[in-house]
Amino acid sequence: MHLKTVKFFLKKAVFVTSLFSFLFVNTACEPPQETEISSAPQPSASASPVFVPEIGSPGGIRVVGNTALPNTFNPYLASESSSLAVIYRMFSGLTRLNAATRQIEPDLAESWQESPDHREYTFRLRPGLKWSDGMPLTAADVLFTYEQVINNPGIPNNYRDFWSYQGAFPQLEQLDSLTVRIRLKQPFAPALYNLAAPLVPRHIFQAAVKPDSQGQVVFNHMWGLTSKPTEIVVNGPWQLARYLPGQRVELRPNPHYYEHDAKGQPLPYLKQLVFLDVQDSNTALLKFREGETDTYDLRPEDYELLNPEQAQGKFTIHNLGASPSSLFVMLNQSTALKADGKPLVDPVKSAWFRNLKFRQALSHTLDKQGLIDSVYKGRAAVQTTHLNSHNPYFNPNIPDYGYDPGKARQLLKEAGFKWSDQGVLFDAQGHRVEFELSTNISSPQRDATCALLRREWQKLGIKVNYRPRLLNALINQIHQTLDWEVILMGFAGSSFEPHFSSSRWKRDGRMHLFNLGHPAHWKGQRPTQYEPWEAEMEKLYTEAAVLMAPEERKKLYWKAQELEREHLPFLYTVSELSLLAVRNHLGNIYPTIFGGSGLNQINWNSQYHFLKSE
């Protein structure tokens, strides 16, 4: 059998840039900067894909402002941005996504071979890899991570959902201490993306992945916020040095991290990377203007204030175009009954939320242009689908429902709703239409968006009880208690691979949030009910994942976006421009939309950041 071999050389003290076209930038090849901010996203959101790192000087501290600190340091329990922003810096997988070249490349793997039928991958680990505690990192850790953690039904994680579209979990075989063979049931286009999943240490977790006498999996309670830094064993460039609740997370270089620069200096260059808890956006702005933090993710209204200060403040504002994240309204359509027989959602309300004409009516009340003009100061774009405009599979032909309150009233009338003489909206059974709207407290834009939504819905005679929550409380309600009604929230999107959104379309997926309660997992008295379109959406994603030709995949993803538009599980609002302010004294900074969301667009190559000499 002939194999296609992909190999990247990163020797002990030699960085081979001619083979890597790697992750970083030198002074002769700075990314293009746009300091004139427009009211619409730019057509291209990445810098030049070819750049090499400048040789940096060891030492120095970077301080990043976060509006929330992590909920966990366990990479398989984290799902929210505050945890992932830190965890992404601490853990590596077999592969990684190069945000500059937009290509998958080896990470902990040195090379891989792919069979012609795309069903077998043989990975060779870099020799001499070690965990941060000095223990060897071997093929046994790869098998353990995939077989005992990712494919463990007792450990909820999105990575297993990604693989579930295969119909069978990959089969792994250890050929020797550095070589792993992975066999797939069928070709799988996102395979190399999925293999970026963080590896975790077998010697730490081996006894913690099976249920105990109480049926609890100890893994799910490890590496929480009370863990000692030395207990958290990592393989990425950074490791935990100190966590101060409500104050900061301090990371220090992992002394056993494998990367070195072209002069043989170990990476990271910085001696410390600090995530400062700034609580809210106003404080984040204040900390940046006072010089306490070195980067800032601008709100649209911040530009007028910060633009004149760039020269004196010695920073540059980068406009990367529309954010890859989505912001939407989601209605809880679950009909599941809890163990005590009580419904997750009031059946009267879930009946409204499951009514397509009700969702269409609410869609016609979204004054997106009004949002763009008033809340986002013209620095946002209308969003119509779960794939962002940078994604190569984005369907630009999806029409927006459009702001039309008259059409909203007509749809409600067609669905059997009616109004009292006082303009109060009732359903056909005489129940007043009333529900709770939630979002997270620390976002002024979301709070302002909710104010606009409440005003429009109240015009329709709907009583809206607004209850913003702390982010951690909101996450608990979404993933644990499941008793929310209507939420304004967002997903971090991928500008590369549509399959990263697949968990929200798998009916038993962890992120199928609008209709949770699958019979395979639900422990209550009755699981939820699914609509035929949900099965069709899952089928489209399943079929698209096994196609290797991009144009064939594109047809299915376009159809999936059309189906989503028709059935409206998410009522999309707008995508704001990604505006990032960066201190000029930071070296090897390469802002790009393809680095992720928010400050990940800067921090994606943090191991190469350094402080320039004044």
N, C-alpha and C positions, 0 to 999 in steps of 0.2 A: 504494500500500500504506500502510495506516495503521500508525503506530508508536507504541508506548507509550514515553514519554520519562521517564527518571529523572534528575533533575538536582539536585545539591547545590552551593550557592555557598559558597566559602571564599575571599573576596577577599584581596587582598594584605595588608591590615591590619585586616580586619573579619571577625569570627567570627559567623556568623548562626545563633544558637542556635534561633530559632523554626523554621527549616527542618531543622536537624540533629537536634534532641533528642539531643544528641551524647553523647560518651563519658565525660563526667566529672561530678563531684559538687561542689556548693557547700555552704556551711555550713548553709544553710537546708533542705537536702534530703539529709541523711546517710543512707546505707544502713542498714537495720535490723540490729542486732547481737544475737547470741544468746550470752550468756555462760554460760548453764546448759547443759551438755553432756549430751545423752542418750545412750542405748545404741543408738539406731537413727537412720537418716538422717532429716532434715527433709523434709517434702513439697515445699518450694520451696527452691531453692538459689541464687536470685538476689535482688539488691536491687531496689528500685523502678526500672522501666525509664526513667523520665523524670528526668533530672538534667543540670545544666549545670556547667561548671567554675568554680571560684573563681579569681579573678585571683591568680596567684602572683608571688613575687619571684625574680628570677634569682639563681643561685649555689647553692652547697652541694653536698654529696656524699652519695649513697646507697650503702650497702654491703650486698650480698646474699650470703648464704652458700650455696655449692653443694658437694655432696659429690663432684663431679667437674667438671673444666673441659672445654672443647670438644675434640673430636678433629679438627675442621676449621672453617674459616670460610667454606667453600663451601656455599651454601644447597642445592645439588642433590646434594651428597654426604653431607649430614648426615641421620641417621635416629634418633639417640638424643637423649634429653632434655637431656643436658649441653651438646650443641652447639646444639640448637634454642632453648634458653632464651636464648642470646646472639644467635643469628642472627635470631630473631623481632624483636629490638629494632633490627636494622640494615637490614632490607630491607622493602620495600613492594611491593604488586602493584596491579593495576588496581582491585580491590575489596578490602574487608576486612569482617570480621565484628565488629559492634558488640556487645560482651559485655553491655552494659546494656540495649539495646533488643532484642537477639537478632535483629537484622536485618542483611542485607548492605547495605553502602553504598559509595559511591565512595571510592577512596583516591587513587592517582595519577591516576585518571580523574576528570574533573570531572563527567561525566554519561554516560549511555548510553541508547540506544534499543533496544527489543526488539520484534521483529516479532510479529504476532498468532499466527503458527504456532510461535513459540518456537524458530525455527531460525536466526535472524539477530540479531546484536547489533552495534551501531555505537557504539564508544567514542570519546569526546572527551577527550584528555588536558588536564590543567591547563596553561595557558600559563606559560612561563618555568621549567619544571622543569629542575633540574640534578642531575647526579651530584655526589658529594662532592668530586671533583677539579675541579669547575667546568664540565665538559663538558655540553652540552645533552642532556637526556633526551627522546627523540622516539619517534614511532611505529616508527621503524626498530629501536629497542631492544625494543619489544614483539614485532615479527615475529621478530627474532633469538632472543629468549628462547624463544618457543614452537616455532619451526620448527627452530632449530639446536641448542637445548639440550634442552628437554623432549622433543621428538620425535626425539631422536638415539639410535639403538639402541646407540651406543657409550658413552652416559652413563646409567648405571642410576639411575632416580629414580622415586619413587612417583607423581609428577604425571602421568607418561605412563600409568601403570596406571589412574589415575582416568579418563582420557579413553578408554582402550581399550574400555570398555563401549559406546562409540558405534559401534564397528565401523570407524570411520575417524577419523583425527585431524582436528580443525577446520581449515578453510581460512581463512587470514588474508589480508587485502588492505589495503595502506596507501593511504588516500584522499588524505591530505596529511600534513604533518609532525606533526600532532597527532591525526589521526583514523585509526582502524583498524576495519575491518569483519570480523567473525568469523562464518563460516557453519558450521552443524552439519549432519551427515547426517540427524539426526532430533532431535525435542525432547529436552532433557536437563535434568531437574530440578535436578541439582547444578551446572549450568554456572556460575552466578555465584559459588558457593563455590570452584570450581576456578580461577576467574579471579583469585583472591587469590594465586596463585603468585607468588613474588618475581621481579621483573624484574632481569636482570643486564646489565652494560654491554657493548654490542656492540664499542665501540672497544677494550676490554680483551681480550675473548675471541674476536674474529672469526677469528683465525688459529689458535685452539687447539681447535676443535671437530671437526676432521677427523683421521682416523688418520694417523700419521706413517709413515715407511718401515718401522718395526717393528710397525705395526698398533696402536700405542698412541695414545689420545686424550689430548693434553696437558692438556685441561680437567680431567681426573680427578686431576691432580697439582698443580693450582694452588690457591692460597689455603689452603695447609696451615698448620701451626703455626709453621713457620719463615719465613713470609712477613713482609715488613716491613709495618707498619700502613698506610703510604701506598700500598702495592700493592693493598689491599683497598678497592675503590671501591663505595660504597653509595648507596642512595637513601632510606633510612629515617631516623628521628630520631637515631640514634646511629651513630658510626663507631669503629673500633678506634683506641685511643690507645697501648695497650701490652699485651703479653702476656708474663707471667713464668711459665714452666713450673712447675707444682707450687705456685704461689703465688696468682696472680690474673689476671683480665682486666679492663682498664680501658677504658671507653668514654667518649668525649667527644661533645658535640653535633655533628651534621653541620651545618656553617654554611650549607648550601644546601637544608636541609629546608624543605618548602613551608608547614608549618602555623605560624600565629600566633594569639595569643589575642585576646580582644575589644578589648584596648587596642593591638593591633599589635605586641606583644612577640614575638620569635621563640621557637619551642619547639625543644628542651626547655628547661625552666627550669633544671634542675640543670646544674652545670658538669662533673659526672662521675658515672658509674654504674659501680660496681665489683662484679665477681663474684669473691668470695673462695673459694679452694679450701680447704674445711674437712675434706676427706677422708672423714669419717663423721658419722653422726647425733649421736653423743655430743659430738664437737667442735663441731658446728653449734649444739647446745644451749648448750654452754659459751660460745661466742662471743656468742650472743644475750644470755645472762644477764649477761655482762660488758660489754655495750653496744657490742661491736665491729660487730655487724650490726643492721639495723633491721627485719628481718622474719624469721620462722621458721615452717617447716612442721612442726607438732607431730606426734610420734608419740603414739599413744593414751595411753601411760603418762606422758607429759610433762605432761598436764593437771593432775594432782594437785599437781605441783611448781610449775607456772607460775601456776595460777589465783590463789593467794593473793598473788602478787607483782605483779599487774596495776597496782594503784594506785601502789605504791612504784616499780615499774620503768617507769611511764608508758607502758604499752602495753595493747592490747586484743586479746583472743582472739575470733576470729570462727569460728563453726560454720556451714559452708556445706552441710552434709549429706554424703551419700555421694560419695566421689571418683568422677570420671568415668573413671578408669583401671581397668584390669582386671588381676587377678592370677590366673595359671593355671599348671597343669602341662601341658607339651607333650612328646609323644613323637615321635621322629624316624622317620617312616614311609617315608622315601625308599628306593627300591630301585635307585637310579642306580649305575653303575659309573664310576669315575674313568678318566682317560686311560691309567693303567697297568693297568687291568683290575680293580683292587681296589674293593670296595664302599665307598660312603660309610659305611654302617652294616653291622655284622655281620648277614648274612642271617638268622641264627637269631633275633637280637633284633628286626630289623625285622618278621619274621613275627609275633612277639608283639605288637609295637606296632600292627600293622595288623589284629590280631584284635579285633573290636568287643567281644567278651565280656571280653577282657583289659582293655580300656579301661573298660568298665562296672564291672568288678570293682574297679579302682583308684579309680573315682569313688565307690564305696560305702565306701571306706576314708577318705574326706575328712571328718573330724569338724569340720565348719564351725562348729558352735556351740561346740565345744571351743576352736577357734581364736579365735572372738570373745571368749569368756570369759577365756581365759588369755593369749593374745598381744596382743589388741586391747582388753582391759579393758572389754569391752562396747560399744566405740565402733566398730562395724563392722556390716555387713549381709551376708547370704548373697547371693552372685552366681550367676546361672544362665545368662547369655547374654552375647554380645559387646557388646550395646548397654546402656548404663548407664540407670539408672532415671529420669534427667532427660531422656533423649532422647524426643521425641514419638512415636517409632516403637517404643519399648520394649514388649515383650510381657510383661505382668505375669502371664500364665497359664502360663508355663513352669515345670513342677514341678522341684524339686530331686531328685537321685537319692537323697539321704538317706544318713546314716551307718548302715551295716548290714554289719558284718564277716561275718556268717553268709551273707548274700546274696552277698558277694564270693567266698567260698569255693565256694558253689554254682555261680556263673558260671564260675569257673576249672575246676571239675570238669567242667562241661558242655563246656568248650572243649578238654578232653583233658589238662589239667594234673593232676598227682598229687603226693602227698607221700610222702617217705620216713618210716621209723619215727621219725627224729629231727625230723620236721616241716619238712624242707627241700623246697622246691617245685621240681619238674622239669616240663618240657614232655613232650608225647607221644613225642618222639624221644629222651628221656633227658637233655636238656641242663638243667643247673641254671639257674634263673632268676636272673640277676644283671645289674645295669646300673649305669651312672654317673649320679648326680644332681648337677646344677650349679645355681648361682645366683650373683648378684653379692655380693661380700664386704661391701660397705659398708652393708648393710641388716640390722639386728638382727631386724626382723619376718620377713624372708624366711629368715634363718638359723633362727629359732625355728619357722617353718612347715615348713622342711625337716626339722628334728628330729622334729616330729610325724609327718610323712610317713614318715620312715625307721622310726620306731617301729611305725607301723601296718603298713607293708609287710613289716617283719621278722617281725611276728606271722603273716603269711601264708607265711613261709618264703622270702621274697625277700631276696637279698643286695644291699644298696644301698651303693655306693661313693660317698661324698659328697665332691665337689670344688668348693668355692666358688672363684670366680675374680674377679680385678679386672674392673671393668665393661668397660674397653676390650678386655681379652682375651676376655671373654664375647661381646662384639659381633663381634669378629673371627671367633670360632668359629661364630657363627650365620650371618654373612653371607659369610664367605670360605672357611674350611676345611670347614664344614658337617658336621663329624665328631662332633657331640655326640650324646648318647643320650636323656637325659631332662632337661628344664630347668624350673625354676620361674622365671617371668619375667612381665612385664606389658606391656600396650600402653596408650599414652595414648589415651583415647577422646574422641569428640565428643559433646557434649550437644545438638547441633543436627542434623547431617546424617549419616544412616547410610552414605552413599556414601564417607565418609572411611575406613571400614573395608573398602572393596571390594578393596584390593590383597591382602588375606589370602585372599580367596575366588577371585580370578582364578588359574587353574592356572599361568599363566606370570607371575603377579604377584611382585614382589620380596618381599612379605611373606607369601607362601604357605609359611611357614617349616616347617610340619609335614611337607611333602612336596615338597621342591625337586628340580629336575632336569628341567625341561620340555624336550622335544625341540627347541623353537625356539631355546633358549639354551644347552643343555647341550653342553659340549665334550668330555665323557668318552666312553667306549666305548658306554655304554647309558644312555638317560634313565630316569626313574622311571616307575612305573605309577600310574594314577589309578583311583579307584573311581567308579562311576556317580553317587553322591551329590555328588561334587565338581563334576561337570558340571552337575548340577541346581542346586546352590548358585550357581554362576556365572550360570546362566540366570535365576534369580530376581532377582539383583542387576542383570542386564542389563535385564530387563523393567521392574523398579521404577524404574530411572534415567530411562526415557523417558516415564514417566507424570507429568503435571503436577498431577493432583488428589491432595492428601495422603491422602485416605481410600483411594484405589485403591493408592497406594504402600504404605500401612500394611498392607494385606492381604498383600502379597507379603513385606514385611519380617517380619511375624509368622510367615509360613510358613517363611521362611529361619531364623528362630530355633528353630522347632520341628524343622527338619531338622538344625540344628546340635546340638540337644539329643539327637536320636536317634543321631547318629554320633560325637559327642564328639571332634572334633579337638583341642579344648582342654578341660581339666578345671578348671573355674572354682572358685575358693576363696571369698574374701570381698572386699567393698569397704569400706575403712576410711573413717571420717568425715574430711572435709577440715577440719582445724583450723589456722587461721593466726593467728599473733601479729604485730601491727603496732605500731610506735612511734606514739604519739599526736602527735608533732611533724611527721608527714608529711601534707602537704596533697594534696587531690584523689585520695585513696585510695578505691577502690571495689571491695572484694573481692567476687568472684562466681565461682561454679562454672563459669560459661560463658566465663571467661577462658582456660580450658585446664586443665592439671594442675599441682599443686604451687604454687610461687610465681608461675607465670604467671597465676594467679587474682588476683594483686595487680599484677604488672608489665605487664599487658596495655595499660595506658594510661600508661606510664612517662614519656612526653614531657610530661605535664601534672603530674607529681609535683613538689612543692617543699617546702622546709623552712619550717614556720611559725615565726614569731618567738616567743620564749619570753615 
